[in-house]
Amino acid sequence: MSTVDGIIFWRNSTYVHQVFKLQKRVVRVMSGVGLRSSCRSLLRKLNILSIACQYILSLMLFIVDNQKDFLTNVYVQGLDPRNKNHVYLCIVSLSYVQKGVSYSGVKICNSLPSNIQSHRNDRKILKNKLYRYLITHSFYSITEFLECKIGKDNI
């Protein structure tokens, strides 16, 4: 398991924010800008994913690589539900489960734009499209990603 693969287990670590601050500091140094400069455009310019974006990408690749362990809405609910191609998200109230890799992965997978989500069966295409999407938006947090409604269906 590489560091990139292991990032899917970092989400609830108390050190994630410190690592993100260090990442921003390094990006500022690489770009030769001041301490108060925003890193969002610098991350785009340097084609670097923020820690949150690295987490999203790694988690989606985990979901793609383990698709056999997940059900779609059409399989669980039958007939033709509105989001039939979404991965089925079990309703749970335990925060321990909600913070887990599988639950978080399904939630993020179902929040992706449809043109990216439609490539779940082709790892290479999904990875490239998702990488471009994440570089374009440079999300600073998972919450920011989940709340992003701009361009969900036409990126």
LINLIN-V686885 format. One record per residue. N is the residue number from 0. RES is the residue in three letters. SS is DSSP state (2 for helix, 1 for strand, 0 for the rest). OMEGA is omega in whole degrees, 0 to 359 (none if undefined). Layout:
# LINLIN-V686885
n=N res=RES ss=SS omega=OMEGA
n=N res=RES ss=SS omega=OMEGA
This chain:
# LINLIN-V686885
n=0 res=MET ss=0 omega=179
n=1 res=SER ss=0 omega=178
n=2 res=THR ss=2 omega=180
n=3 res=VAL ss=2 omega=178
n=4 res=ASP ss=2 omega=183
n=5 res=GLY ss=2 omega=183
n=6 res=ILE ss=2 omega=181
n=7 res=ILE ss=2 omega=179
n=8 res=PHE ss=2 omega=184
n=9 res=TRP ss=0 omega=193
n=10 res=ARG ss=0 omega=184
n=11 res=ASN ss=0 omega=178
n=12 res=SER ss=0 omega=179
n=13 res=THR ss=0 omega=184
n=14 res=TYR ss=0 omega=183
n=15 res=VAL ss=2 omega=181
n=16 res=HIS ss=2 omega=178
n=17 res=GLN ss=2 omega=178
n=18 res=VAL ss=2 omega=179
n=19 res=PHE ss=2 omega=177
n=20 res=LYS ss=2 omega=177
n=21 res=LEU ss=2 omega=178
n=22 res=GLN ss=2 omega=179
n=23 res=LYS ss=2 omega=179
n=24 res=ARG ss=2 omega=180
n=25 res=VAL ss=2 omega=178
n=26 res=VAL ss=2 omega=178
n=27 res=ARG ss=2 omega=179
n=28 res=VAL ss=2 omega=179
n=29 res=MET ss=2 omega=183
n=30 res=SER ss=2 omega=180
n=31 res=GLY ss=0 omega=180
n=32 res=VAL ss=0 omega=182
n=33 res=GLY ss=0 omega=183
n=34 res=LEU ss=0 omega=183
n=35 res=ARG ss=0 omega=181
n=36 res=SER ss=0 omega=177
n=37 res=SER ss=0 omega=181
n=38 res=CYS ss=0 omega=185
n=39 res=ARG ss=2 omega=180
n=40 res=SER ss=2 omega=178
n=41 res=LEU ss=2 omega=177
n=42 res=LEU ss=2 omega=179
n=43 res=ARG ss=2 omega=183
n=44 res=LYS ss=2 omega=182
n=45 res=LEU ss=0 omega=183
n=46 res=ASN ss=0 omega=179
n=47 res=ILE ss=0 omega=175
n=48 res=LEU ss=0 omega=173
n=49 res=SER ss=0 omega=178
n=50 res=ILE ss=2 omega=180
n=51 res=ALA ss=2 omega=180
n=52 res=CYS ss=2 omega=176
n=53 res=GLN ss=2 omega=178
n=54 res=TYR ss=2 omega=181
n=55 res=ILE ss=2 omega=180
n=56 res=LEU ss=2 omega=180
n=57 res=SER ss=2 omega=180
n=58 res=LEU ss=2 omega=178
n=59 res=MET ss=2 omega=178
n=60 res=LEU ss=2 omega=175
n=61 res=PHE ss=2 omega=179
n=62 res=ILE ss=2 omega=180
n=63 res=VAL ss=2 omega=182
n=64 res=ASP ss=2 omega=182
n=65 res=ASN ss=0 omega=183
n=66 res=GLN ss=2 omega=182
n=67 res=LYS ss=2 omega=181
n=68 res=ASP ss=2 omega=183
n=69 res=PHE ss=0 omega=179
n=70 res=LEU ss=0 omega=174
n=71 res=THR ss=1 omega=180
n=72 res=ASN ss=2 omega=182
n=73 res=VAL ss=2 omega=179
n=74 res=TYR ss=2 omega=184
n=75 res=VAL ss=2 omega=187
n=76 res=GLN ss=2 omega=180
n=77 res=GLY ss=0 omega=181
n=78 res=LEU ss=0 omega=184
n=79 res=ASP ss=0 omega=180
n=80 res=PRO ss=0 omega=184
n=81 res=ARG ss=0 omega=181
n=82 res=ASN ss=0 omega=189
n=83 res=LYS ss=0 omega=181
n=84 res=ASN ss=0 omega=176
n=85 res=HIS ss=0 omega=176
n=86 res=VAL ss=1 omega=183
n=87 res=TYR ss=0 omega=180
n=88 res=LEU ss=0 omega=179
n=89 res=CYS ss=0 omega=177
n=90 res=ILE ss=0 omega=179
n=91 res=VAL ss=0 omega=179
n=92 res=SER ss=0 omega=179
n=93 res=LEU ss=0 omega=181
n=94 res=SER ss=2 omega=177
n=95 res=TYR ss=2 omega=180
n=96 res=VAL ss=2 omega=182
n=97 res=GLN ss=2 omega=180
n=98 res=LYS ss=0 omega=182
n=99 res=GLY ss=0 omega=183
n=100 res=VAL ss=2 omega=183
n=101 res=SER ss=2 omega=181
n=102 res=TYR ss=2 omega=179
n=103 res=SER ss=2 omega=180
n=104 res=GLY ss=2 omega=179
n=105 res=VAL ss=2 omega=180
n=106 res=LYS ss=2 omega=179
n=107 res=ILE ss=2 omega=179
n=108 res=CYS ss=2 omega=181
n=109 res=ASN ss=2 omega=179
n=110 res=SER ss=2 omega=181
n=111 res=LEU ss=0 omega=173
n=112 res=PRO ss=0 omega=185
n=113 res=SER ss=2 omega=181
n=114 res=ASN ss=2 omega=174
n=115 res=ILE ss=2 omega=181
n=116 res=GLN ss=2 omega=182
n=117 res=SER ss=0 omega=181
n=118 res=HIS ss=0 omega=181
n=119 res=ARG ss=0 omega=181
n=120 res=ASN ss=0 omega=178
n=121 res=ASP ss=0 omega=186
n=122 res=ARG ss=2 omega=184
n=123 res=LYS ss=2 omega=180
n=124 res=ILE ss=2 omega=179
n=125 res=LEU ss=2 omega=181
n=126 res=LYS ss=2 omega=180
n=127 res=ASN ss=2 omega=181
n=128 res=LYS ss=2 omega=180
n=129 res=LEU ss=2 omega=178
n=130 res=TYR ss=2 omega=179
n=131 res=ARG ss=2 omega=179
n=132 res=TYR ss=2 omega=182
n=133 res=LEU ss=2 omega=176
n=134 res=ILE ss=2 omega=181
n=135 res=THR ss=2 omega=184
n=136 res=HIS ss=2 omega=179
n=137 res=SER ss=0 omega=181
n=138 res=PHE ss=0 omega=178
n=139 res=TYR ss=0 omega=182
n=140 res=SER ss=0 omega=177
n=141 res=ILE ss=2 omega=179
n=142 res=THR ss=2 omega=179
n=143 res=GLU ss=2 omega=177
n=144 res=PHE ss=2 omega=183
n=145 res=LEU ss=2 omega=181
n=146 res=GLU ss=2 omega=181
n=147 res=CYS ss=0 omega=179
n=148 res=LYS ss=0 omega=184
n=149 res=ILE ss=0 omega=174
n=150 res=GLY ss=0 omega=182
n=151 res=LYS ss=0 omega=184
n=152 res=ASP ss=0 omega=183
n=153 res=ASN ss=0 omega=175
n=154 res=ILE ss=0 omega=none
